[in-house]
């Protein structure tokens, strides 16, 4: 099976935002982005930037840390932004309706390790880590599904 890997150094919050907008422009319903990394590594900033770039009318995009799920409407599909940090079992993921959303919406999932075996095989993994200097981030993007090949080609340029 083919797999794709790309490492990027993001020099600032604006660079993270720009990348989120570029990736967001390629997304279709059923695309799942799994965002992992420590607290403060840029997962929510990335998700917020991506979501705002896809909304027809600008609106506040809060972190779903306490609500677990925030759903946004676009002309093409719903966008589900989830933060699974507080979950203790994959059964809770099913109760949220997230596995159903994987089949019809664009989904951004923070703390995807809580999904365990429920992680979609066709997901795009984004692993964030802190950079050397304040504001810098390192991002490793991986995927197994061939559908992500055009994205990797465009980001590698």
C-alpha positions as CSV (number, residue, x, y, z in Angstrom):
1,X,0.0,0.0,0.0
2,X,1.2,3.4,-0.9
3,X,1.7,5.9,1.9
4,X,2.5,9.6,1.7
5,X,4.7,11.7,4.1
6,X,5.6,15.3,4.2
7,X,7.3,17.4,6.9
8,X,6.8,21.2,7.0
9,X,8.2,23.9,9.2
10,X,5.6,26.6,9.8
11,X,7.3,29.8,10.8
12,X,4.3,31.6,12.3
13,X,0.6,31.5,13.1
14,X,0.0,33.1,9.7
15,X,1.9,30.3,8.0
16,X,-0.3,27.7,9.8
17,X,-3.4,29.7,8.7
18,X,-2.2,29.8,5.1
19,X,-1.6,26.1,5.0
20,X,-5.0,25.4,6.6
21,X,-6.7,27.5,3.8
22,X,-4.7,25.6,1.1
23,X,-5.8,22.2,2.5
24,X,-9.3,23.4,3.1
25,X,-9.7,24.3,-0.5
26,X,-9.1,20.7,-1.5
27,X,-11.6,19.0,0.9
28,X,-14.7,17.2,-0.1
29,X,-17.5,15.5,2.0
30,X,-16.2,12.3,3.7
31,X,-12.7,13.8,4.1
32,X,-11.3,13.3,7.6
33,X,-8.4,15.2,9.1
34,X,-6.9,13.8,12.3
35,X,-5.0,16.5,14.2
36,X,-2.6,15.3,16.8
37,X,0.0,16.9,19.0
38,X,0.4,18.4,22.5
39,X,-1.7,21.1,23.9
40,X,-0.6,24.4,22.4
41,X,0.9,22.9,19.3
42,X,-1.5,24.6,16.9
43,X,-4.3,22.0,16.2
44,X,-7.2,24.3,17.1
45,X,-5.6,27.3,15.3
46,X,-5.2,25.2,12.2
47,X,-8.8,23.8,12.4
48,X,-10.3,27.3,13.1
49,X,-8.5,28.8,10.1
50,X,-9.6,25.9,7.8
51,X,-13.2,26.1,8.9
52,X,-13.4,29.9,8.6
53,X,-12.0,29.6,5.1
54,X,-14.9,27.3,4.1
55,X,-17.8,29.1,5.7
56,X,-20.0,31.2,3.4
57,X,-20.4,33.9,6.1
58,X,-17.7,34.5,8.7
59,X,-18.6,33.3,12.2
60,X,-16.8,32.6,15.5
61,X,-15.2,29.2,15.5
62,X,-14.7,28.3,19.2
63,X,-12.6,25.3,20.4
64,X,-14.9,22.3,20.9
65,X,-13.0,21.3,24.1
66,X,-16.0,21.5,26.3
67,X,-18.8,20.9,23.8
68,X,-16.9,18.0,22.2
69,X,-18.4,18.8,18.7
70,X,-19.1,22.0,16.8
71,X,-20.9,21.6,13.4
72,X,-20.8,24.2,10.6
73,X,-22.8,24.4,7.5
74,X,-21.4,25.1,4.0
75,X,-23.1,24.8,0.6
76,X,-21.4,21.5,0.0
77,X,-21.6,19.7,3.4
78,X,-21.4,20.0,7.1
79,X,-18.0,20.4,8.8
80,X,-17.6,18.6,12.1
81,X,-14.9,19.9,14.4
82,X,-14.4,17.6,17.4
83,X,-12.1,17.6,20.3
84,X,-12.0,14.1,21.9
85,X,-9.5,15.0,24.7
86,X,-12.1,14.4,27.4
87,X,-13.4,11.0,26.1
88,X,-12.4,7.8,27.7
89,X,-13.8,5.2,25.3
90,X,-14.4,4.8,21.6
91,X,-18.0,4.0,22.4
92,X,-18.4,7.7,23.3
93,X,-17.3,8.6,19.8
94,X,-20.1,6.5,18.4
95,X,-22.6,8.2,20.8
96,X,-21.5,11.6,19.5
97,X,-22.4,10.5,15.9
98,X,-18.9,11.0,14.7
99,X,-18.6,7.7,12.9
100,X,-21.8,8.6,10.9
101,X,-20.3,12.1,10.1
102,X,-17.2,10.4,8.7
103,X,-19.5,9.1,5.9
104,X,-21.0,12.4,4.9
105,X,-19.2,15.4,6.3
106,X,-15.8,17.0,6.4
107,X,-14.4,16.1,9.8
108,X,-11.6,17.6,11.8
109,X,-10.7,15.5,14.8
110,X,-8.4,16.7,17.6
111,X,-7.0,14.0,19.8
112,X,-7.7,11.2,17.3
113,X,-6.0,8.6,19.5
114,X,-9.3,8.4,21.4
115,X,-10.8,6.9,18.2
116,X,-8.7,3.7,18.6
117,X,-9.9,1.3,15.9
118,X,-12.5,3.8,14.6
119,X,-9.9,5.9,12.8
120,X,-10.9,5.9,9.1
121,X,-8.3,4.3,6.8
122,X,-8.6,7.2,4.3
123,X,-7.9,9.9,6.8
124,X,-5.2,12.6,6.5
125,X,-3.0,12.7,9.6
126,X,-1.5,16.0,10.7
127,X,0.9,15.8,13.6
128,X,1.8,19.1,15.1
129,X,4.8,19.9,17.4
130,X,6.3,23.0,18.8
131,X,9.1,24.6,16.8
132,X,12.5,25.8,18.1
133,X,11.3,29.5,18.4
134,X,8.1,31.0,19.8
135,X,5.3,30.8,17.2
136,X,7.0,28.2,15.1
137,X,5.4,24.8,14.5
138,X,6.6,21.6,12.9
139,X,4.0,19.6,11.0
140,X,4.2,16.0,9.7
141,X,1.5,15.1,7.3
142,X,0.8,11.4,6.4
143,X,-1.8,9.5,4.6
144,X,-2.3,5.9,3.3
145,X,-5.1,6.6,0.8
146,X,-4.2,7.5,-2.9
147,X,-6.9,10.2,-2.9
148,X,-4.5,12.5,-1.0
149,X,-1.8,12.2,-3.7
150,X,-2.7,15.5,-5.4
151,X,-2.6,17.4,-2.1
152,X,0.8,16.0,-1.3
153,X,2.1,17.0,-4.8
154,X,0.8,20.5,-4.4
155,X,2.2,21.0,-0.9
156,X,5.6,19.6,-1.9
157,X,6.1,22.4,-4.4
